[in-house]
Amino acid sequence: MSLMLIILSVTILLFIWGKFTPDIIALLSMLSLFLFGILDLNETLSGFSNPTVIMIAALFIIGEGLSQTGWTALAGEKFMQLAGKSITRLLVITSLGAGVLSGIVSNTGTVATLMPVTISSAWSIGTLPSKLLMPIAFGSNTGGLLTLTGTPPNIIVNNTMIDSGLEGFSFFEFGLIGLPLLIIALLYFRYIGYKLLPSNKTNNKPVDISSTLHKWIEAYKVDDNYYRLRVRSVSPLLNTKIGDWDFEKEHRVAIIRIKRRHPNFLKGNEAFIEFPTNSTEFLYHDIITVKGDTEAINALMIKFRLGLLPLEPIEEELKTNLINQEVGMAEILVTPKSVLVGRKIKLGNFFQRFGVQLMAASRNNKPFTEREITVKAGDAYLVRGIWSDIEQLKEHHENLVICGSPEGIAKTVTQLSIKSYIALFALVLMITLLVFKIVPGAVAALISAGIVLISGSVPIAKAYKGISWISVVMIAAMIPMGIALQKTGTAQLIASGLVKTLGSFHPVALLAGVFLLTTTFSQVINNSATAVLMAPIVLIAAKTLNLSAAPFMIAVAISASTAFLTPVGTTTNAMVMTAGGYKFQDYLKVGAPLLLLFLITTLLLVPLIWPF
């Protein structure tokens, strides 16, 4: 047992030190348990097949699916619209939004989604990001308590109870305490916390699709010479192919995109032809986006009997018709050694080698107005292509240098597609399976994650990239620690200490002790690791006193999510630290009163909802 206590103490100290990442520390701890003979091989590796770990990994994929298909960006945009120009309203709405979203999407994904739009909104309404970012982080941590899958500690304590033969919690049961805590957090930041938050001036600006598009419009004059034409029933283009007509040479017009008004999926007619080729056929009622001067467009309309459709304001036109979940735009520079230098290219052309379409050009900071361009080093081009192709332009760095963050822009696209609704269906299906307990939680999450992947709602590469592998590996490697604590009797020893010091008092005293011990760990140790350590200890303490384990396990889940005093307790706290210019003492100053409110609320409500 003494050896077990040493390994546990060293593990905790390494977490506090922060020199190594949490997954490395957990792996070292796991290996130590095996090398010193405390656990056998199966016990050592048991975490990697644990349903908790599998479920959490699947949840990351589902969350990434919602992010990649526009749902989280759309939610963030709606929050900003509701806030208007009111700083306090923006504070409440962003905090509430973070709480609600984190009940569905991971806390990290929630903050990653809302942080850019919150920063840009803060500047636009005349306040500082430091007045809004910490509430978002704390709101996301609290919102995770709304559902079973909202945060890993909920899943961990639930599965610990099931593994010990007790009844687990239902999907929305955590919300009985999570919702009151979220309301308290909102009221706290509205009337007290906002005054305690620092006013830190920061220079970092996030990727903002609206400002980026505005910059492109100014720099490239993108608003010039774009038109939308409709193929009428009397048009000679009807049922012909693009290759049958020499639009570029004879008519000086580039065809950018075709929208099918009457697609026939049985015949392979898609709703959108993002990059038309010579073999693309014109059908009745097609809407064609073209680029050309006014005189050329007028001649085209007369010759082919095409109808002219009004364009939206160009920024909205770009956001809704030329940028979507599948297709994006980016700014690139031609390098001096590029193979393109000296070649002649035309606006609107599609370059098979790079997988992009040339939309506009600029040379010496002036828009290029000619239709044909002789490429020179330093030219700046605005290109359009599949998002994955745009990202792969980085591999052609000897020819082209990509500017800005296409991936960041991609996640701000709010236009929904069929894949968006598939991702939403996957989430609803998972919740349904969990609520009615049709299949185990891990299986429900895997089914939904499988739907997201198979449907292509998120590319497999991005899905795996969206998984926080540090968290997954850390939880898997820390689960053997919980086994070792019970196997060596260490959990019994610590639980007996809790029982001896607090067990003779009212059970509320033990509940307070569990909360304070867990929250102390959570300030310096990852909340998942804290839950893994505390769950078996608390379970034994409750059984020793013949008390229901439910209220104490709920307290573990709550207090594991109250890392309000330090920037290292959760990933979300660390994410907003630099962006908000926060210092260590800022977390302590703002977080301590909120932590006290959470403790009081837990001691008052938990025994009423889950009697001892």
C-alpha positions in Angstrom: 0.0 0.0 0.0 2.9 2.4 0.8 4.2 1.9 -2.8 0.8 2.6 -4.2 0.6 5.9 -2.2 4.0 6.9 -3.5 3.0 6.3 -7.1 -0.3 8.2 -6.5 1.6 11.1 -4.8 4.2 11.3 -7.6 1.4 11.2 -10.2 -0.4 14.1 -8.6 2.8 16.1 -8.2 3.6 15.6 -11.9 0.1 16.9 -12.8 0.6 19.9 -10.6 4.1 20.6 -12.0 2.8 20.7 -15.5 6.2 19.9 -17.2 4.7 17.0 -19.2 1.4 16.7 -20.9 -1.4 14.9 -18.9 -1.3 11.8 -21.2 2.4 11.3 -20.7 2.0 11.5 -16.9 -0.9 9.1 -17.0 1.0 6.6 -19.2 4.1 6.8 -16.9 1.8 6.1 -13.9 0.1 3.2 -15.7 3.5 1.6 -16.5 4.7 2.1 -13.0 1.8 0.1 -11.7 2.7 -2.8 -14.0 6.5 -2.7 -13.5 6.1 -2.7 -9.7 3.8 -5.7 -9.9 0.7 -3.9 -8.6 -1.3 -4.7 -11.7 -1.1 -7.5 -14.2 -1.0 -6.9 -18.0 -4.8 -7.2 -18.5 -5.5 -4.8 -15.6 -2.8 -2.4 -16.9 -4.3 -2.1 -20.4 -8.0 -2.4 -19.3 -8.5 1.4 -19.8 -8.0 1.2 -23.5 -11.0 -1.1 -23.9 -13.1 0.6 -21.3 -16.6 1.8 -22.6 -16.0 5.2 -21.0 -12.9 5.9 -23.2 -14.6 4.6 -26.3 -17.7 6.7 -25.6 -15.7 9.9 -25.1 -13.7 9.4 -28.3 -16.9 8.9 -30.2 -18.4 12.1 -28.7 -15.5 14.1 -30.0 -16.3 12.8 -33.5 -19.9 13.8 -33.1 -19.0 17.2 -31.9 -16.6 17.7 -34.8 -19.4 16.7 -37.1 -21.6 19.5 -35.7 -18.7 22.0 -35.9 -17.7 21.1 -39.5 -21.3 21.2 -40.8 -22.0 24.7 -39.6 -24.2 24.1 -36.5 -21.9 25.5 -33.9 -21.0 28.5 -36.1 -24.7 29.2 -36.7 -25.4 29.0 -33.0 -22.6 31.5 -32.3 -23.9 33.9 -34.9 -27.4 33.7 -33.5 -26.0 34.5 -30.0 -24.4 37.6 -31.4 -27.5 38.8 -33.2 -29.6 38.4 -30.0 -27.0 40.4 -28.0 -27.2 43.4 -30.2 -25.0 46.3 -28.8 -25.6 45.5 -25.1 -22.4 44.4 -23.3 -24.2 42.8 -20.4 -26.7 41.0 -22.8 -23.7 39.8 -24.8 -22.1 38.5 -21.6 -25.2 36.6 -20.6 -26.0 35.2 -24.0 -22.5 34.0 -24.7 -22.2 32.4 -21.3 -25.6 30.8 -21.7 -24.8 29.7 -25.2 -21.5 28.1 -24.0 -23.4 26.3 -21.3 -26.1 24.9 -23.6 -23.7 24.0 -26.3 -21.3 22.2 -23.9 -24.2 20.0 -22.9 -24.1 18.6 -26.4 -20.6 19.3 -27.8 -17.4 19.0 -25.9 -16.4 21.9 -23.6 -13.2 22.4 -25.7 -15.2 22.4 -29.0 -17.7 24.9 -27.5 -15.0 27.4 -26.5 -13.1 26.9 -29.7 -16.3 27.7 -31.6 -17.5 30.7 -29.6 -14.1 32.3 -28.8 -13.5 33.9 -32.2 -17.0 35.3 -32.6 -17.0 36.5 -29.0 -13.7 38.4 -29.5 -14.8 40.0 -32.7 -18.2 40.9 -31.1 -16.5 42.3 -28.0 -14.4 44.7 -30.1 -17.4 45.7 -32.3 -19.6 46.8 -29.4 -16.8 48.6 -27.5 -15.7 46.3 -24.8 -12.7 44.0 -24.3 -12.4 40.3 -24.9 -11.2 39.8 -21.3 -14.7 40.9 -20.1 -16.3 37.9 -21.9 -13.9 35.0 -22.4 -13.6 33.8 -18.8 -17.4 33.6 -18.5 -17.5 31.5 -21.7 -14.9 29.1 -20.2 -16.7 28.8 -16.9 -20.1 28.6 -18.6 -18.9 25.7 -20.8 -17.5 23.9 -17.7 -20.9 24.3 -15.9 -23.0 23.5 -19.0 -21.3 20.1 -19.2 -23.4 19.2 -16.1 -26.7 19.4 -18.1 -26.5 15.9 -19.7 -24.8 12.6 -19.1 -22.5 13.1 -22.1 -21.8 16.8 -21.4 -18.4 16.2 -19.8 -16.2 13.2 -19.1 -16.6 13.2 -15.3 -20.3 12.6 -15.7 -19.6 9.5 -17.8 -16.9 8.3 -15.4 -19.0 8.5 -12.3 -22.0 7.0 -14.1 -20.0 4.0 -15.4 -18.3 3.6 -12.0 -21.7 3.1 -10.4 -22.9 0.7 -13.1 -19.6 -1.3 -12.8 -20.2 -1.6 -9.0 -23.7 -3.0 -9.6 -25.6 0.2 -8.8 -28.1 1.9 -11.0 -26.6 4.7 -13.2 -28.0 8.1 -13.9 -30.4 8.9 -16.8 -29.3 11.1 -19.7 -30.9 14.3 -18.4 -30.7 13.6 -14.7 -27.5 15.6 -14.3 -29.5 18.6 -15.5 -31.5 18.6 -12.2 -28.5 20.2 -10.6 -26.7 21.4 -13.7 -29.4 23.8 -14.7 -29.6 25.6 -11.3 -25.8 25.9 -11.3 -25.8 27.3 -14.8 -28.4 29.9 -13.8 -26.4 30.8 -10.7 -23.3 31.2 -12.9 -25.2 33.5 -15.3 -26.5 35.7 -12.5 -23.1 35.8 -10.8 -21.4 37.1 -14.0 -24.2 39.5 -14.7 -24.2 41.2 -11.4 -20.9 40.4 -9.7 -18.4 38.6 -11.8 -18.4 41.2 -14.6 -17.1 43.9 -12.2 -14.3 41.5 -11.1 -13.1 40.7 -14.6 -10.0 42.6 -15.7 -9.9 45.0 -18.6 -6.9 43.6 -20.5 -6.0 45.1 -23.9 -5.1 42.4 -26.4 -4.1 42.7 -30.0 -5.1 39.3 -31.3 -7.9 39.2 -33.8 -9.7 35.9 -34.7 -10.6 34.7 -38.2 -13.8 36.6 -39.0 -15.4 35.6 -42.3 -17.3 38.9 -42.7 -14.2 41.0 -42.3 -12.2 38.7 -44.4 -14.7 38.8 -47.2 -14.9 42.6 -46.9 -11.1 42.8 -47.3 -11.2 40.6 -50.4 -13.9 42.7 -51.9 -11.8 45.8 -51.4 -8.5 44.3 -52.5 -9.7 42.4 -55.5 -12.9 44.3 -56.5 -14.7 41.0 -56.3 -18.0 42.8 -56.6 -17.2 43.6 -60.3 -18.6 41.6 -63.2 -20.4 38.8 -61.3 -23.9 37.8 -62.6 -26.5 35.1 -62.1 -28.3 33.9 -65.2 -31.2 31.5 -65.6 -31.6 28.9 -68.4 -35.1 29.4 -69.9 -37.1 26.7 -71.7 -36.4 28.5 -75.1 -32.7 28.8 -74.5 -30.4 27.1 -77.1 -28.2 26.1 -74.2 -30.8 23.6 -73.0 -29.5 20.0 -73.0 -26.2 21.0 -74.5 -22.8 20.8 -72.8 -20.4 23.6 -71.8 -17.8 22.2 -74.2 -20.2 22.7 -77.1 -19.8 26.5 -76.8 -16.6 28.5 -76.6 -17.7 30.8 -73.8 -14.2 32.0 -72.9 -12.9 32.8 -76.3 -16.0 33.8 -78.2 -18.0 35.4 -75.4 -15.3 36.4 -72.9 -17.3 34.9 -70.0 -16.2 32.4 -67.3 -18.8 30.0 -65.9 -18.2 29.8 -62.1 -21.0 27.6 -60.8 -24.3 26.0 -61.7 -27.2 25.5 -59.4 -29.8 22.9 -60.5 -33.3 24.1 -59.8 -34.7 20.7 -60.7 -32.0 18.1 -59.9 -32.6 14.5 -60.7 -30.5 12.4 -58.4 -31.5 9.1 -60.2 -29.8 10.5 -63.3 -26.8 11.8 -61.3 -27.9 15.5 -61.6 -26.6 17.1 -58.5 -28.2 20.2 -56.9 -24.9 22.1 -57.3 -22.2 21.9 -59.9 -19.5 23.8 -58.0 -16.8 23.5 -60.7 -18.4 23.0 -64.1 -16.4 21.2 -66.8 -16.8 20.9 -70.6 -18.9 17.8 -70.1 -21.4 19.6 -67.7 -24.8 19.7 -69.3 -27.2 22.7 -69.1 -30.7 21.8 -67.9 -34.0 23.7 -67.7 -34.1 26.4 -65.0 -30.4 26.1 -64.1 -29.0 29.1 -62.4 -25.5 29.9 -63.7 -23.0 32.1 -61.9 -20.8 33.8 -64.4 -18.0 36.4 -64.5 -17.6 38.8 -67.4 -18.0 42.5 -68.2 -21.5 44.0 -68.6 -21.3 44.2 -72.4 -20.3 40.5 -72.7 -23.1 39.4 -70.4 -25.7 41.4 -72.3 -24.7 39.8 -75.5 -24.7 36.4 -73.9 -28.2 36.9 -72.5 -29.6 38.0 -75.9 -27.9 35.2 -77.9 -28.9 32.3 -75.5 -32.2 33.8 -74.2 -31.1 33.8 -70.6 -32.9 35.5 -67.7 -31.0 37.8 -65.4 -31.4 37.2 -61.6 -30.6 39.8 -59.0 -27.4 39.3 -57.0 -27.5 39.6 -53.2 -25.1 42.2 -51.7 -21.7 40.7 -52.8 -20.6 39.8 -49.3 -23.8 37.7 -48.8 -23.4 36.4 -52.3 -19.9 35.1 -51.5 -21.0 33.6 -48.1 -24.2 31.9 -49.4 -23.4 31.0 -53.0 -19.7 30.7 -53.5 -18.6 29.6 -50.0 -20.4 26.7 -48.2 -19.7 23.5 -46.3 -18.0 21.9 -49.3 -16.4 24.8 -51.1 -14.3 27.6 -49.8 -12.1 30.5 -50.8 -8.5 31.5 -50.0 -5.9 34.1 -50.8 -2.6 32.9 -52.2 0.7 34.4 -53.3 2.9 33.2 -56.2 6.5 32.5 -55.1 9.5 33.7 -57.2 10.5 30.1 -58.0 6.9 29.0 -59.0 6.5 27.0 -62.2 3.5 29.3 -62.9 5.7 32.4 -63.4 5.5 33.4 -67.0 2.4 31.3 -67.8 -0.8 32.8 -69.1 -4.0 32.1 -67.2 -7.6 33.3 -67.3 -10.0 34.4 -64.6 -12.5 31.7 -63.9 -10.3 28.8 -65.1 -10.1 25.7 -63.0 -6.6 24.4 -62.3 -6.7 20.6 -62.1 -3.2 20.4 -60.6 -4.0 22.5 -57.6 -7.7 21.8 -57.5 -8.8 25.5 -57.4 -10.6 28.0 -59.5 -9.1 31.5 -60.1 -11.7 34.1 -59.0 -9.7 37.4 -58.9 -6.2 38.7 -59.0 -4.2 41.6 -57.6 -0.7 42.9 -58.6 1.2 45.5 -56.6 -1.9 45.9 -54.4 -4.1 46.8 -57.3 -6.9 44.7 -58.7 -6.1 43.0 -62.0 -8.8 43.9 -64.5 -7.6 42.0 -67.6 -9.3 38.7 -68.4 -5.9 37.0 -69.2 -3.0 37.2 -66.8 0.7 36.6 -67.4 1.8 35.3 -64.0 4.5 37.2 -62.1 6.2 36.5 -58.8 4.3 38.2 -55.9 0.9 38.1 -57.6 -1.9 37.7 -55.2 -4.8 35.5 -56.3 -8.2 34.8 -54.8 -9.0 31.1 -55.5 -12.0 28.9 -54.8 -12.0 25.1 -54.3 -12.9 22.2 -52.1 -11.8 23.0 -48.6 -9.5 19.9 -48.5 -7.9 21.0 -51.8 -7.3 24.5 -50.4 -5.7 23.1 -47.3 -3.4 20.9 -49.5 -2.1 24.0 -51.2 0.3 24.2 -48.3 2.0 21.2 -49.9 2.7 23.3 -53.0 4.7 25.9 -51.0 7.4 26.1 -53.7 4.8 27.4 -56.1 2.1 29.0 -53.9 1.9 30.4 -50.4 -1.5 30.3 -48.8 -2.5 33.3 -46.7 -4.6 33.4 -43.5 -6.4 30.4 -42.1 -8.8 28.6 -44.5 -9.6 26.0 -41.8 -10.6 28.8 -39.5 -12.8 30.3 -42.1 -14.3 26.9 -42.9 -15.6 26.6 -39.3 -17.3 30.0 -39.5 -19.5 29.0 -42.5 -23.1 29.0 -41.3 -24.8 27.8 -44.4 -26.4 24.4 -43.7 -26.3 21.5 -46.1 -27.8 17.9 -46.2 -24.7 16.8 -44.2 -25.5 19.3 -41.5 -28.9 17.6 -40.9 -27.3 14.2 -41.0 -24.9 15.3 -38.2 -27.8 16.7 -36.2 -29.8 13.4 -36.8 -26.8 11.5 -35.5 -26.8 13.5 -32.3 -30.6 13.2 -31.8 -30.3 9.4 -32.4 -27.6 9.1 -29.8 -29.6 11.0 -27.2 -32.7 8.9 -28.0 -30.8 5.7 -27.6 -29.4 6.9 -24.3 -32.6 8.3 -22.9 -34.5 5.1 -23.5 -31.5 2.9 -22.7 -31.9 0.9 -25.9 -28.2 0.1 -26.1 -25.2 0.8 -23.8 -23.9 4.4 -23.9 -20.7 3.5 -25.7 -22.6 1.7 -28.5 -25.0 4.6 -28.9 -22.1 7.0 -29.3 -20.3 4.7 -31.8 -23.5 4.3 -33.9 -23.9 8.1 -34.1 -20.2 8.6 -34.8 -20.4 6.0 -37.5 -23.3 7.9 -39.2 -21.2 11.1 -39.1 -18.2 9.4 -40.7 -20.0 7.2 -43.3 -22.2 10.1 -44.5 -19.1 12.2 -45.0 -20.5 14.9 -42.6 -16.9 15.3 -41.5 -13.9 13.8 -43.4 -12.3 10.9 -41.5 -9.0 12.8 -41.3 -10.7 15.8 -39.7 -12.7 13.6 -37.4 -9.6 12.0 -36.0 -8.0 15.3 -35.8 -10.9 16.6 -33.8 -10.5 14.0 -31.1 -8.6 15.3 -28.2 -6.2 12.4 -28.0 -4.4 13.8 -25.0 -7.7 13.5 -23.1 -8.6 10.1 -24.4 -5.2 8.5 -23.7 -5.0 10.2 -20.3 -8.4 8.8 -19.2 -7.5 5.3 -20.6 -4.2 5.4 -18.8 -5.7 6.7 -15.5 -8.4 4.0 -15.2 -5.9 1.4 -14.1 -5.0 3.8 -11.2 -8.6 3.5 -10.0 -8.3 -0.3 -10.2 -5.0 -0.2 -8.3 -6.5 2.0 -5.6 -9.1 -0.6 -4.9 -6.9 -3.6 -5.4 -4.3 -2.4 -2.9 -6.8 -1.1 -0.4 -5.6 2.5 -0.8 -9.1 3.6 -1.8 -10.4 1.9 1.3 -7.8 3.7 3.4 -8.6 7.2 2.0 -12.3 6.4 2.2 -11.9 5.3 5.8 -10.1 8.6 6.5 -13.1 10.5 5.1 -15.5 8.4 7.2 -13.5 8.8 10.4 -13.2 12.6 10.1 -16.6 13.4 8.7 -18.7 10.3 8.9 -19.7 10.9 12.5 -21.3 14.2 11.5 -24.3 14.7 9.3 -24.0 13.2 5.8 -24.0 16.8 4.5 -20.6 17.2 6.2 -19.2 14.2 4.2 -20.8 15.7 1.1 -18.9 18.9 1.7 -15.7 17.0 2.3 -16.1 15.1 -1.0 -16.8 18.4 -2.8 -13.8 20.2 -1.3 -11.3 17.4 -1.8 -12.4 16.8 -5.4 -12.4 20.5 -6.3 -8.9 20.9 -4.8 -7.6 18.1 -7.1 -9.5 19.6 -10.1 -7.7 23.0 -9.8 -4.4 21.3 -10.7 -5.3 18.0 -12.3 -7.4 17.4 -15.3 -11.1 17.0 -14.4 -11.3 13.5 -15.9 -8.3 12.3 -13.9 -9.8 13.8 -10.8 -13.1 11.9 -11.4 -11.2 8.6 -12.0 -9.3 9.0 -8.7 -12.2 10.2 -6.6 -15.1 8.0 -7.8 -14.0 4.7 -6.3 -13.0 6.4 -3.0 -16.3 8.1 -2.6 -18.2 4.9 -3.6 -16.5 3.0 -0.8 -17.1 5.8 1.8 -20.8 5.8 1.0 -21.1 2.0 1.2 -19.2 2.0 4.6 -21.8 4.4 6.1 -24.7 2.6 4.4 -25.6 5.7 2.5 -26.8 6.1 -1.1 -23.8 6.6 -3.4 -25.8 8.8 -5.8 -25.6 12.2 -4.0 -21.8 11.8 -3.4 -21.1 10.7 -6.9 -23.1 13.7 -8.2 -20.9 15.9 -6.0 -17.8 14.3 -7.6 -19.1 15.2 -11.0 -20.0 18.7 -10.0 -16.8 19.5 -8.1 -14.6 17.9 -10.8 -16.0 20.6 -13.2 -15.3 23.6 -10.8 -11.7 24.3 -11.8 -12.4 28.0 -11.5 -9.3 29.0 -9.5 -6.4 28.2 -11.9 -5.8 28.4 -15.7 -4.5 24.8 -15.7 -7.5 23.0 -14.3 -9.2 22.6 -17.6 -8.3 23.0 -21.3 -11.0 25.7 -21.6 -9.4 27.8 -18.9 -6.1 27.6 -20.7 -7.6 28.3 -24.1 -8.9 31.7 -23.0 -5.9 32.7 -20.9 -3.8 34.2 -23.7 -6.7 35.5 -25.8 -8.1 37.4 -22.7 -4.7 38.4 -21.4 -5.5 36.8 -18.0 -3.1 36.3 -15.1 -3.2 33.5 -12.6 -4.7 35.8 -9.9 -7.6 36.8 -12.3 -8.9 33.2 -12.1 -8.6 33.2 -8.3 -10.3 36.6 -8.0 -13.2 35.8 -10.3 -13.5 32.0 -9.6 -13.4 31.9 -5.8 -16.9 33.5 -5.2 -18.4 31.3 -7.9 -16.9 28.2 -6.4 -18.3 29.1 -3.0 -21.8 29.6 -4.6 -21.5 26.2 -6.2 -20.5 24.6 -2.9 -23.5 26.1 -1.1 -25.9 25.2 -3.9 -24.6 21.6 -4.0 -25.0 21.2 -0.2 -28.6 22.6 -0.4 -30.0 20.9 -3.5 -28.2 17.6 -4.0 -29.6 16.0 -0.8 -33.1 17.1 -1.8 -32.8 15.6 -5.3 -30.8 12.5 -4.4 -31.6 11.7 -0.7 -28.9 10.0 1.4 
